[in-house]
Amino acid sequence: MDKQAHAPIQEPFFMGKVAQISPIWQRWFQKLKTRDDEIRIKPYKEFTASGTLTTWELGKTISFNIGAADAVCQLPTIEVKDLWAWITIFRFGTGALWVTADSGSQIEYSSKGGSIVCQEPRRKAANVTLQIVDENTWAIIAGMGTWGVD
């Protein structure tokens, strides 16, 4: 979430003789964030089949609405500048979702280029949050559902 900007207190609030709010104050009010803006964030990107993520998706929630089909979510290649970045991945449906690291990285407890998979058929909205903790490791920091590691 963007940082809240300070009010433009050096600028006059009203302009003209009709007591109209000045444009700079109007823009400031339009950019205000509310608590509802923070708690109701839609997924950044939605996939209906396999997909490859990029570093642009770091810090976002990604949805895989795959129904009964199986799919693969390919994680982006880790770069040093991405250290401590996170990503949350949701699997909607009953198909298996494989979340796979690139060949030089690993998901905690897996091998290099390994995967985690959710094959739980009765859970409709499984999810996992991964965080980059060093130059080649994604740590599993949260999740719901049964996720297996290879």
Secondary structure by P-SEA (a helix, b strand, c coil): ccccccccccccccccccccccaaaaaaaaacccaaaaaccccccccccccccccccccbbbbbccccbbbbbbbccccccccccbbbbbbccccbbbbbbcccccccccccccccccccccccccbbbbbbccccbbbbcccccccccc
